């Protein structure tokens, strides 16, 4: 099962759920190669921790977003007939990977209603040593966004432009997630990750899913610098044959753009 009942309950209680390995070693290796090509193409001086829209440049990865158990897990949390609307890559190099400060994903999203979920797919075994994911269980329950400061105010380099200074770190947990397993989290969950000071890489990709009820709301959100009105939305097409059996899509369907 993609997400057993205890993980569905954990998502409601804690704001995150852990699925067992859902992606094959061959697919993980293929996506690593696609991400390596993106990193190699970065202009001089650009950090690799925040790679925008890898699904646009990585055909194998886009197919995994739409036709794999990853999408099925998102459906178990949000309901059927979802749209995949974005992705980010985080490539933390050995000994030099930047941290990601405490934040809530939904603070960046001008969406209403906030019916979206993040699927976090590590391409390497991720743990405390190489900058694994950190979460504050239950921080999603108030259903509100905390104040996020900009890093220009802090005077230090970080992988994302915003962060929460006064998160309740006493309740924080660092998650150990194997390559190919998937962590799902609520848009209100406070989470982040530490620096990579190990000799291992820590590469991961987040995939963003939403229901078809979602519309743009630009009243009070940090919008990640995207042209939201031209954002491409893709059908998720998990298929069932003799139980849940998934096949990579040959030509994923681009369904629409916001504002079109």
Residue, then its C-alpha position, 0 to 999 in steps of 0.5 A: x500500500x502506498x500510504x497505510x492507514x497509520x500514515x494517513x492518520x499521521x498526516x492528519x495529526x502531525x502534518x506529514x506522512x512517510x511512504x515506503x520506497x515507491x520509485x525503482x533504483x533505475x528510475x532514481x538513477x535516471x532522475x539523478x542524471x537529469x538533475x546532474x545535467x541541470x546543475x551542470x548547466x547553471x551559470x557560474x556562481x549559481x548555487x544548486x540547492x534550489x532548481x526550479x521546475x525540474x519537470x520541465x527539463x527532465x522527461x523521466x521525472x515528469x513521467x514519474x510525477x504523473x504516472x506513478x505511486x507518488x501521484x496515488x499517495x497524493x490522491x489518498x490525501x487530497x482526493x482523485x483527479x489531481x493536477x501536478x503544478x510544480x516541482x523544485x530540485x534541491x542538490x546539496x553538494x557534499x561538505x558545502x550544502x546550504x540549509x533550508x530555513x524553517x518555512x511553510x510551503x503554502x506561504x509561497x503559494x497564491x492559491x485558494x483554497x489551499x488544497x495542495x500537498x508536497x511530495x518530497x522524493x530523496x534521490x539519496x538516503x537523507x538523514x541528519x548527517x547530510x542535511x535531511x528533512x526536519x519537521x515540527x509535528x503538529x505545526x500545521x494544525x492552526x491553519x495559519x501562516x507564521x511571519x517569514x523574514x527575508x534573508x536580506x534581513x538576516x545577512x546570511x546565505x540560505x537556499x530559500x528567500x524566506x524563513x521563520x525565525x521563531x519556530x518551535x525547534x524544541x519539538x523538531x524531528x529530523x527524518x531519515x528517508x531512504x532514496x526512492x521513499x516519499x515524504x508528503x507534507x501539508x502546506x502549513x507544516x513548518x519544516x526545513x533542513x540542515x546543511x550538508x557537512x557530510x561527504x555524501x550528496x543530498x539530492x531531493x525533489x519536491x512535487x506539488x499537487x493540487x485539487x481542481x478546485x484551486x484558483x489564484x489568490x494574489x491578495x497576501x502571498x509570497x509568490x516565488x517569483x513565478x508568472x502564476x498566470x502562465x503556470x502549466x498544469x498537468x493531469x495526474x493519471x494513475x492507472x489500475x490493472x490487477x491492483x495498482x500498476x503504474x506505467x510511465x506516460x509517453x506524452x503527459x497531457x498539459x491540461x491548461x495554464x492559470x488565467x487562460 
